[in-house]
Amino acid sequence: MKTDMEEAMEDPHHCRHLCVDMQRMFAEDTPWHIPWMQRVREPVAAIAGACPAETIFTRFVPPLRPSDASGSWRGYYEKWSMMTRGRLGDGMVDILPELRAMVPPASVFDKTTYSPWLDGRLHAFLRGQGVDTLVISGGETDVCVLAAILGAVDLGYTIVLVKDAICSTSDETHDASLALYGRRFSNQLRLCEADEVLRWWKGRD
């Protein structure tokens, strides 16, 4: 009998791992530090390392200065001016070193908003490879992971969300988000553990 994981990912050739914003500026000592990120680094790296050519890392890239942003994002970066690239430095925007070592064959997609889908590049890249299923890991559960999931649902992807490979700064909203995903998106999304994903990746051949 197949598990939910196996049902969601019947054809491995049509699946990719989308790893959301596992970046130094969230892992290190900055105002946007996510303590939980240390907890999920190992399972995220294990999933990416099991099949790096099928992994896409996203990076949330702040503007150089607040005045480079538009609309409400300008006010956002006036508040968080210490997190602009001019103050933070480009190196802190990069993904974690153990993940950067997988590029290539892994890919990196930069974005300036919470969602990775708005400019269409990621969707075109995935569709060009015949991808219809995404394994999603990364942070934050209730912000950028949420935006990635909602956009993927709208675009028709099947989603496998790795519960022990996502993180947030808030236990309360992390738990509430997982409950929301499980209840409201059960037709499009399955919640799995990292070891289930790893067994599937390693057994794909």
N, C-alpha and C positions, 0 to 999 in steps of 0.2 A: 504494500500500500504506500502510495506516495505521500510525503509530507507536504505542508503548505509551501515550503521553500521549493520543492521539486516541481510542484504544480505551477508555481509562478515562473519558473525558469526552465521550462521544458527544453528549449533549444539554446545552448550556451553561446552559439554564434550570434545571437540577437540580443545579448546582454552586455552592459558595461557598468563599471563601478564609478559612480559620481561622488567624489570626495569633496565636501563643501568647506572651504575656508579654514583649513588646518594650517594657520599661519603663525609666524613668530610673534606678531603684535598681539595675538590673543594668548599665546603660551607663556610669554615672558612678562617682566614687571612693567606693565603699562596701565593706564586707566581702563583699558578694555580687556584686562587679564581675565581669562576664564580658568579658574582653578581646576575644574573638572577635565580640562583638556589633557592634563597629565595622565589621568585615569584611562582615557580612550586612545592615547597615542599608540600603544602596543597593538590592540586589535585593528585599528585603522591601518597601521603599517603592515600587519600580517595579511589583511585582505588585499591591499594594494600590491604587496610583494608576491602574492600567490599568482597574480596575473597582471603585471604592470602595463603591458601593451593594451589592455582593456580598461585601464584606469584613466579618468580625467579629474584633475585637481582644479578647483576654482579658487580664485583669489579676489577678495574684496579690496579694491584699490582706491584709497582716498585721493583727493586732488592734491596738487602741490601746495595750494594755499586756499583759504576759504573763498576768496573772490573768484576762483576758477569754477566753483560750483554754482548751480542755478536753482531757482525756486526755493522750496523749503530746505533743500540740501545746503544752501549757503548758510542759513541760520544754524543748521545742525553743525556745520564745521566751524562756525564762529564760536559755538559752545565748546566744541572738541578740537580747537585749533592745534593743540599739542599732538593730535593724531593725524595731522596732515603730513604728506610726504616731505614737505619742506622742513618740518620740525622733527619728524620721526626718522627719516632716512629711508631709502628704497629697500635696504636690506631687511628691515623689520616687516615689510609687506610680504616678503617671500614665504613660501610654504616651509614647513619644518625640515631641517636638514636631512633626516632619514627618508623623507618623501621626495625632496629635491633630487636625491641620489638616484631615484627611479626614472627621472626625466632626461632623455628619452629611455625607454619607449613610451612611458606614460606621457600624457598631454597636459598642458596648463591653459585654462581659459580665464582671462581677467574680466572683471565686471566692476562697475562703479555704483551699482545698486544692490539691494538684497537679492533680487532675482537674477539668475544667470541666463534667463530666457529672452529678455526684452529686445536685444539687438538681433536675434535670430541666428547668430553664428553657431551656437551650440546645437540647436535643434537641427540646422542644416548639416552639421558635421555628423551627428548621430544618425539621422535619416539616410545620409549618403552611405552609411555602413550597414543599413538595414536593421538598426537597433530598435527594439520595441520594449525592452525591460531595463530598468535601472536599479542597481544596488546603491543605496544612498547611505553615506556616513558623514561625520564631521560636526560642525557647530555653526550657529547655535540652534538647538532643537526648536525654539520658539521664535526665531528670527530668520536667518538665512536658510536654514534647513527647511523651515516652514515655507518660505518663498519658493525654494527649489521644488518642493513636493507639490504645491498648488499649481505651479506652472506646468510641471510634468503631467499632472492629472488632466489639466485643460488640454494639453497636447496629445493625450491619449496613451501615454506610457504606463506600463505596469510597473509598480514600485515595490521593491523589497527594502524596508527600512531596518537597519541593523541597530537594535535597541542598545546594545552595550558598546557601540562605536559612534554614538552621538552624545553631545554634551551641551550644557547651558550654564549660565551663571546662577540660575534660580531653580532649586529643586521643585518648587511649587508649579511653575509654569512648564517645566520639563515634563513632570508627571501629567499635568493637565493636557499638554500637547499630545503625549502618547495615547491618552484616553480618547482624545478627539480623533486622532488618526485611526485608531482601531474601530471606533464606533461609526464615524461619518464617512470614511473612505474605504470600507472593508472590501468593496468590489474592485478597487484599483490598487490597494496597498496591503501588503502583508508585513507583519512585524516578526523579525527573526533575530536569533543570536548570532554572534560572529562565528562561533564554531560550526553552525549549520551552513553558513555561507562558505567557510573554508573547506568543509567536506565536499560541497558541491563544486567549487572551483577545482579542487585537486582531483576530483573524480570525473572531470568533464571529458577527458580523453578516453 
